[in-house]
Amino acid sequence: LALRALAVLLVAALALDALPPGRAEPTPGVSLDLDRVVPEPTETSDYLGYQEARGMVQRLSDMAPDFVEMLDLGPSFGLDNLQGGHDTFPVFAVEVTNERSSVPREQKKALVFQLSIHGNEKGGREGGMRVLEDLARPLLYGEDYRALLDDVIVVFTFPNVDGWNNEELPYRTGSCPPRFPVESVPCPKGSGYTRGNGRGADENRDWPTLGWYETRGGREQALSEPEMVAMNAYLLGFRGRTLAAADIHGMLSPADGGSGGQGAETVCFPAVGAPQPLPFGPRGGGERCLHEGHFVLGLMSARRADPLLTARDVRYAERSKAALNDMAAKEFPYWTSAPSLGYAGGPWMEWGTVWDTIGYTDSGFTGDWFGQTLGAAGLDYEMSYNHVVFDNHYVPEVNKMHVESVRAIVRAFLDEAREEQSVALKVDGTVAYLQDAREVTDADDPPQQGPHLNSTDDDAYEVPYRVTPQRFWRDLARSAPAGSVVPVTAEDLAAGRFHSAKTLVIAGDAWDLVKDSSTALQHLAMHLDQGKRIVLTDSAMRALEPLGLAKEGSVAESKQYLGYVDLARDHPLAQGVRGLARQTYDGVPLGFPVPQDAPVWVVAKDALDGADIAGTTGAEGNASLGKVQAGKGEVVFLGAVLPTPSEAAYHPYGLADYAVTYTGYQLLYNALGVTQEDAPLGQPLQPAAEPPAGQPRATSAPALPMLVAGAALLALALRRRDG
Ligand SMILES: [Zn+2]
């Protein structure tokens, strides 16, 4: 500890002068790049300190004044120091862009990288600092991206400066500050880097996100912490022009992502001593070690994402997965060479929804706010061995893993930002959906009682809302070929004016509009007799009973953590579902508290005659996805995808219309006869309407109307500028 303290003091002394930082003594036989301002992880003996890092950024800014700018956003909550005083530290962001380009700052697109919002998850800021230098000087891959910096501001944020500074000697031995009473955030006293800020608050639960908002455990409201007030005010400036955002975190160890609510981590690393299994997970016996699981997980945000937004998310996920796996094969072949063990093994990086990867979700996540408020594509990243492990012990190889992972993520985002993201849907016949004009609105919602009413910082988010899951169909129709997804009214349905459609879909509570109409029921049966298809989702599965396809009283609502289906993965209705994903919708943005409040409709497994079950939900094994032959046609049901948002729980920042996951999309597309084609990764930016000769675009001819309609797509495409 004495040596450690000395090192901290030395670093602090150097940082005071804002000079190039001190470096470790060269290791014999290791080649050093002594020109770097921010040393490579294997060329230093400690993590970067806060003051030290700011000195480095200042130095980079002096070296590249037209490209690098450090912005102080506001003071942190602060830490008590050894002398009995209290110090606060500026929360800051660094912008990298060509300030001399002809594009005005307010018109530039943004790429946002949030680094280490949990102060003990050091890898984000460790990697971000190196990337800053790579871009600024430019080193390594920096030169390749200079043209992009004419149009784009690459933003790096350092939101948790208390949790960072707490490791320094004057603070780590200080008294416990007035505590934010969240049990999972321990008092910083005596520890090094901390998850929370100086008050012990978890900044990554403090964002104004849609839907149910957690107030238990002493959590008061969004934007309760000064750091998040400052960050929110700054980042709102990029609303609507953020191409993508990444929120870079750490986890204890490699994780078996993609197992749907079971994605537990298991600690098993020699340096930690005896295996320390977490008390959950399918095989939480600590038997999995370094070579197992995924070293980086990508977590998709929860929001209303139309087909194009979903495709954008997937592209950033796939692009970063490819970049990370390439990097790992080159830099860490000995870490990844062990054979995978069942579902726990696999590539260096895997991605999925939050629940499908780490097994829980919550309100107030930055990543959800990035998606919901900034309109950004992107992911949260969880890097292994990047948490309390190695807090007080610097392992160069492990820090290198985090730094190289961040480099790969940023590179992937820069690459993707230069390209067009598009989606082309093909529809088998016409899909007609039953229209339901009802909306869930705050207009008839009694004023909410809740702690957020005390806050003025979140006033911008207290806006009226009118939401409906029907928005999903309107968004789908915009992305599909013109005329292929069309509404029918309840009157049309009762009069049989829908039989020209190959598929009729009745989603959720829209069933209420026709459930008492005997002529509607007759026309549904007639539709099936014509060899056509009816798709029933969510509460509309009740129609199985009057159609005579399920026994009376066998269709029921169950309450689950989130919307999900355990899939028979070789079933045609489950085709195209990635890995072990099973989450079909996010409940939190729709107002459903976790755990156990998200509706999933099921039909008793023994109540269907001759049904073809493709998926179940719940311990009882009741069916939530399947197909029943009826007449010459068929009825497909999916019990968890488009529930009506709920106002029952506290939802101070409004509700989302729908929150279908990429898995939910895939299951719906399978049910509806919709197929999606994506532009391949690496396709250069091209005018959308003019495919180069001899190079067929992924967007095939029938998709042209979609391209014309997809103004959002074109707006996303960066202008290609010459010279
Ligand atoms: Zn974290």
Residues whose N, C-alpha, C, O or C-beta is under 5 A from the ligand:
A	BS01	ZN	H118 E121 H249 G250
